[in-house]
Amino acid sequence: MKVSIVIPAHNEEKYIAATLEAIAGQGAFEVIVVDNASTDNTFSVAGRFRDVKVLREQRKGVQVARETGRLEARGNIFAYLDADSIAPENWLRKGLAFFLDSGVVAVSGPYDYYDAGPVFRFTSLLFQKTIFRITHFLVQDIFRKGGVMLGGNALMRAGTLEKIGGFDTSIAFYGDDTDTARRLTAVGKVLFRNSMTVRSSARRFKGKNTMKVTLTYIMNFFWMILFKRPFS
């Protein structure tokens, strides 16, 4: 299996180098960074890595960037990471093993927020490894209506993504991962595995009401499952 790693990046000059260093040597066929309308030095920092292809996408939006990367990638498995995520050295190897089952079309896993406080880091990871897993089992295995997917930590079959028409670029943010998982479920099995944990930054939670942000994610998840569109 040839793996294309695709990394959307908007103003990630402080993080992208560490992300790229972490995946070096993991056996990817190609690595693509999509500079998504950055106004900092993301493009030049990513461009310092000899084996990394850097694309410019001026239309802002993570789904737009993911789709731009998908259309450029040549592998038969696409691995998507956030630009501030640190994948463990066996991340690709573990992920690819799930695709030995021909019925599996995607696999995702939790985030470990490495730069958060100890309480938030512990409770968030525990929540993902328990509640996310239970929710995924109910929605995916019982009701076959979708699944839990973290778009910045996911591997997918390229042919299946093509079959469902790629990423929905009309979705600005909330509900994007759930939409992808929902549509993938129609043609195969989506997995959520705790063994696929990657380290990621908690900076998007800082300075915000964590409970409010969490509830917003939850509301959009179920709204997308039930009504096939985001709540907000």
C-alpha positions in Angstrom: 0.0 0.0 0.0 1.3 3.4 -1.0 0.5 6.1 1.6 0.2 9.8 0.9 0.3 11.9 4.0 -1.7 15.2 3.6 -1.4 18.0 6.1 -3.5 21.2 5.9 -1.7 24.1 7.4 -3.0 27.7 8.1 -0.4 29.9 9.8 1.5 26.9 11.3 5.1 28.1 11.1 5.7 27.3 14.7 4.4 23.8 14.5 4.8 22.3 11.1 8.5 21.4 11.3 7.9 19.2 14.4 5.0 17.5 12.6 7.1 16.8 9.5 10.0 15.6 11.6 7.8 13.1 13.4 6.6 11.4 10.2 10.0 11.3 8.5 11.0 7.7 8.0 7.6 6.2 8.6 7.5 4.9 5.0 5.1 7.3 3.4 5.0 7.3 -0.4 4.7 11.1 -0.4 4.0 13.9 2.0 1.9 16.9 1.0 1.5 20.1 3.0 -1.3 22.3 1.8 -0.6 25.9 2.8 -4.1 27.1 3.4 -4.1 30.9 2.9 -1.3 31.4 5.4 0.0 34.9 6.2 3.1 33.7 8.0 6.1 31.6 6.9 4.3 28.2 6.8 5.1 27.7 3.1 8.9 28.4 3.5 9.3 26.3 6.7 7.6 23.3 5.1 9.5 23.9 1.9 12.8 23.3 3.7 12.0 19.6 3.9 13.4 18.1 0.7 10.9 15.2 0.3 7.8 17.3 1.1 5.5 18.8 -1.6 4.1 22.1 -0.6 0.9 23.4 -2.3 -0.7 26.8 -2.0 -4.5 26.9 -1.5 -5.8 30.5 -1.1 -9.4 29.4 -0.4 -9.5 29.3 3.4 -11.0 26.2 5.0 -9.7 22.9 6.3 -12.1 20.9 4.1 -10.9 22.9 1.0 -7.3 22.1 2.0 -8.0 18.5 2.5 -9.7 18.2 -0.9 -6.8 20.1 -2.6 -4.4 17.6 -1.1 -6.6 14.6 -2.1 -6.7 15.7 -5.7 -2.9 16.0 -5.8 -2.0 12.8 -3.9 -1.1 9.6 -5.7 -1.2 7.0 -3.0 -3.9 4.4 -2.5 -4.2 5.2 1.2 -4.5 8.8 2.4 -3.3 9.7 5.9 -4.5 13.1 7.2 -2.7 14.9 10.1 -3.2 18.3 11.6 -0.2 20.6 11.2 0.4 20.7 15.0 0.2 17.0 15.6 3.0 14.6 16.5 2.5 11.1 15.3 4.3 8.3 17.1 6.9 6.5 15.1 4.7 3.4 14.5 1.6 5.4 13.6 1.5 4.5 9.9 2.4 0.9 10.5 -0.4 0.5 13.0 -2.8 2.3 10.7 -2.0 0.3 7.6 -2.6 -3.0 9.4 -6.3 -2.3 9.7 -6.6 -2.1 5.9 -5.6 -5.7 5.5 -9.4 -6.2 6.1 -10.8 -5.2 2.7 -14.0 -4.0 4.3 -12.2 -1.3 6.2 -12.3 2.1 4.5 -11.0 4.4 7.2 -9.5 4.4 10.7 -9.1 7.2 13.2 -8.0 7.7 16.8 -7.8 10.1 19.7 -5.8 13.2 20.4 -3.4 13.5 23.4 -3.2 17.2 24.1 0.4 17.3 25.1 0.6 21.1 25.9 -2.5 21.2 28.1 -2.6 21.1 31.9 -2.5 17.7 33.5 -6.1 17.6 34.4 -7.4 18.6 31.0 -5.0 16.3 29.3 -6.0 13.3 31.4 -9.7 13.9 31.3 -9.8 14.7 27.6 -7.9 11.6 26.6 -10.0 9.4 28.9 -13.2 10.9 27.5 -12.1 10.1 23.9 -10.9 6.6 24.7 -14.2 5.7 26.5 -17.1 7.9 25.4 -15.9 8.3 21.8 -15.4 4.6 21.5 -18.9 3.8 22.9 -20.5 6.5 20.7 -18.6 5.1 17.7 -19.8 1.6 18.4 -23.4 2.7 18.7 -23.5 4.9 15.6 -21.2 2.7 13.4 -21.8 -0.9 14.4 -25.4 -0.8 15.7 -27.2 1.9 13.7 -24.8 2.2 10.7 -25.3 5.9 10.5 -21.7 7.2 10.6 -18.9 7.2 13.1 -16.5 9.2 15.2 -13.6 10.5 13.2 -10.9 13.1 14.0 -10.0 14.5 10.7 -6.5 15.4 11.8 -5.8 11.8 12.7 -7.2 9.6 10.1 -6.3 7.2 7.3 -8.7 6.5 4.4 -8.7 4.5 1.2 -8.2 6.8 -1.7 -10.6 4.9 -3.9 -13.4 5.1 -1.4 -12.9 8.9 -0.9 -13.2 9.2 -4.7 -16.3 7.1 -4.7 -18.1 9.4 -2.2 -17.0 12.5 -4.0 -14.2 13.6 -1.7 -14.6 16.1 1.1 -17.6 18.4 1.3 -15.9 21.8 0.9 -19.2 23.6 1.7 -18.7 22.8 5.4 -16.7 25.5 7.0 -15.6 23.7 10.2 -18.0 22.0 12.7 -19.3 18.7 11.5 -16.7 18.2 8.8 -15.2 15.0 10.2 -18.6 13.5 11.0 -19.8 14.2 7.5 -16.8 12.4 6.0 -17.3 9.4 8.4 -21.0 9.3 7.7 -20.6 9.1 3.9 -17.7 6.6 4.2 -19.9 4.3 6.3 -22.3 4.0 3.4 -19.6 2.1 1.4 -17.5 0.4 4.1 -16.4 0.1 7.7 -14.9 3.1 9.6 -12.9 2.3 12.7 -12.0 4.3 15.8 -9.1 2.8 17.7 -7.4 4.0 20.8 -4.1 2.6 19.6 -4.0 5.3 16.9 -3.5 8.1 19.4 -1.4 11.1 18.2 -0.2 14.0 20.3 -1.7 17.4 19.3 -1.8 20.9 20.6 -4.6 22.1 22.9 -4.1 25.8 21.9 -7.5 26.0 20.3 -9.1 25.4 23.7 -7.0 28.0 25.5 -8.8 31.2 26.4 -12.1 29.6 25.7 -14.9 27.9 27.7 -13.9 24.3 27.4 -17.3 23.0 28.3 -19.0 25.3 25.7 -16.5 24.2 23.0 -17.1 20.5 23.8 -20.9 20.9 23.7 -20.6 22.7 20.4 -18.7 19.7 19.0 -21.2 17.2 20.4 -24.2 19.1 19.1 -22.7 19.3 15.6 -21.8 15.6 15.7 -25.4 14.5 16.4 -26.9 17.1 14.1 -24.8 15.8 11.3 -25.7 12.2 12.0 -29.4 12.9 12.3 -30.0 15.7 9.7 -26.9 15.4 7.5 -25.8 19.0 8.1 -23.9 20.9 10.8 -25.7 22.6 13.6 -23.4 25.7 13.5 
